[in-house]
Amino acid sequence: MIQTYMNEEVFEKLEMSKTEVTELTLRDLRCPNCRFLIDKIYSDIQGHMQVKCPKCKNAYIMNVAYFRTKKNGERSFTVYLTKIE
């Protein structure tokens, strides 16, 4: 077993990150082709991502801002992607 040690600065940054997400919503990032769970992302994420489904091997580019919709007064956090041609 390989054991690694992180320095104090990295540990502090990880702890700050952990406390910052307590108020955020975690949502699933699923492949639109096979619905396989690709990743989990937090509600404050911004920008574009390129992802590849490990199950069906399709690759997609997405802008997460396009996938924040409301249903019945609440946000729907299911994310659908567009296939790279």
Secondary structure, DSSP 8 states (H G I E B T S, - for coil): -------HHHHHHHHHHHHHGGGS-EEEEE-TTT--EEEEEETT--SEEEEE-TTT--EEEEEGGGG-EEETTEEE--B--EE--
